[in-house]
């Protein structure tokens, strides 16, 4: 039976990280940038990670097991909840809008002092 070979075209275009994520650069970033917005061109500079829907196809073409970014984060959270490793939290994916207000939770010192005095009196 013949050996399974990796797809050389895909292997040249993607990099598989140590954790098994597939990293690649975004398309449409080579030329014809004059009609694109500056923020669009800036986003082309960042490397992308493959989504979970494409991982089965990439795994078959590269002949190895792979993880998407979402699967990697879920695996890290599951390991942290089991207590195997230190807690690894994924980056917050909350949308940020120009007019959005940040909510900051401030604890009052009066509430803390009341609980301390009650505990001291009961002792």
C-alpha positions as CSV (number, residue, x, y, z in Angstrom):
1,X,0.0,0.0,0.0
2,X,1.4,3.5,-0.9
3,X,2.4,5.9,1.8
4,X,0.2,8.9,2.7
5,X,1.8,12.1,1.5
6,X,1.3,15.6,2.8
7,X,-0.2,18.2,0.4
8,X,2.9,20.2,-0.4
9,X,0.9,23.2,-1.6
10,X,-0.9,23.5,1.7
11,X,2.2,22.7,3.8
12,X,4.0,25.7,2.2
13,X,1.1,28.1,2.9
14,X,0.3,27.2,6.6
15,X,2.3,26.7,9.7
16,X,1.2,24.2,12.4
17,X,2.0,25.5,15.9
18,X,3.2,23.3,18.7
19,X,-0.2,23.0,20.2
20,X,-1.7,21.9,16.8
21,X,-3.3,25.1,15.6
22,X,-3.0,26.0,11.9
23,X,-1.7,29.5,11.3
24,X,-1.8,31.3,7.9
25,X,-1.8,34.8,6.5
26,X,-5.0,36.3,5.2
27,X,-5.7,36.4,1.5
28,X,-6.1,39.6,-0.6
29,X,-3.1,41.1,1.2
30,X,-0.5,41.1,-1.6
31,X,-1.4,43.9,-4.0
32,X,-4.3,46.3,-5.1
33,X,-4.4,47.9,-1.7
34,X,-5.0,51.4,-2.9
35,X,-8.8,50.9,-3.0
36,X,-8.9,49.4,0.4
37,X,-9.3,51.2,3.8
38,X,-6.2,51.6,6.0
39,X,-7.8,49.5,8.8
40,X,-8.5,46.7,6.3
41,X,-4.8,46.7,5.2
42,X,-3.7,46.7,8.8
43,X,-5.7,43.6,9.6
44,X,-4.0,41.8,6.6
45,X,-0.7,42.0,8.5
46,X,-1.9,39.7,11.3
47,X,-1.6,35.9,11.0
48,X,-4.9,34.0,11.2
49,X,-5.9,30.7,12.8
50,X,-8.0,28.1,11.0
51,X,-11.6,27.7,12.2
52,X,-13.0,24.4,13.4
53,X,-15.0,23.8,10.3
54,X,-11.8,23.6,8.2
55,X,-9.7,21.5,10.5
56,X,-11.0,18.1,9.3
57,X,-9.9,19.0,5.7
58,X,-6.6,20.3,6.9
59,X,-6.0,17.2,9.0
60,X,-6.5,15.0,6.0
61,X,-4.3,17.0,3.7
62,X,-1.5,17.3,6.2
63,X,-1.9,13.8,7.7
64,X,-1.9,14.7,11.3
65,X,-4.3,15.6,14.1
66,X,-5.0,19.3,14.5
67,X,-6.9,21.7,16.8
68,X,-8.7,24.9,15.9
69,X,-8.3,28.0,18.0
70,X,-11.7,27.4,19.6
71,X,-10.9,23.7,20.3
72,X,-7.5,24.7,21.8
73,X,-9.1,27.2,24.2
74,X,-11.8,24.8,25.2
75,X,-9.2,22.1,25.9
76,X,-7.2,24.6,28.0
77,X,-10.3,25.6,30.0
78,X,-11.2,21.9,30.6
79,X,-7.7,21.1,31.8
80,X,-7.8,24.2,34.1
81,X,-11.1,23.2,35.6
82,X,-9.9,19.7,36.3
83,X,-6.9,21.1,38.1
84,X,-4.3,19.5,35.9
85,X,-2.5,22.8,35.0
86,X,-2.5,26.4,35.9
87,X,-5.6,28.3,34.8
88,X,-5.4,29.6,31.2
89,X,-8.1,32.0,30.3
90,X,-8.8,32.8,26.6
91,X,-8.8,36.4,25.4
92,X,-12.1,38.2,25.9
93,X,-14.1,38.3,22.6
94,X,-16.4,41.1,23.6
95,X,-17.2,43.6,20.9
96,X,-15.9,47.1,21.5
97,X,-17.8,50.1,20.0
98,X,-16.8,53.7,19.9
99,X,-19.6,54.8,22.2
100,X,-19.5,51.9,24.5
101,X,-19.1,52.6,28.2
102,X,-16.9,50.5,30.4
103,X,-18.5,49.1,33.5
104,X,-16.2,49.1,36.5
105,X,-17.3,47.3,39.7
106,X,-16.1,49.2,42.8
107,X,-16.4,47.6,46.2
108,X,-17.0,50.0,49.1
109,X,-14.7,50.1,52.1
110,X,-17.6,50.7,54.4
111,X,-19.1,47.2,53.6
112,X,-15.8,45.6,54.4
113,X,-15.3,47.5,57.7
114,X,-18.8,46.4,58.8
115,X,-18.1,42.8,58.2
116,X,-14.8,43.0,60.1
117,X,-16.4,44.7,63.1
118,X,-19.2,42.1,63.3
119,X,-16.7,39.3,63.2
120,X,-14.6,41.0,65.9
121,X,-17.6,41.4,68.2
122,X,-18.7,37.8,67.9
123,X,-15.2,36.5,68.8
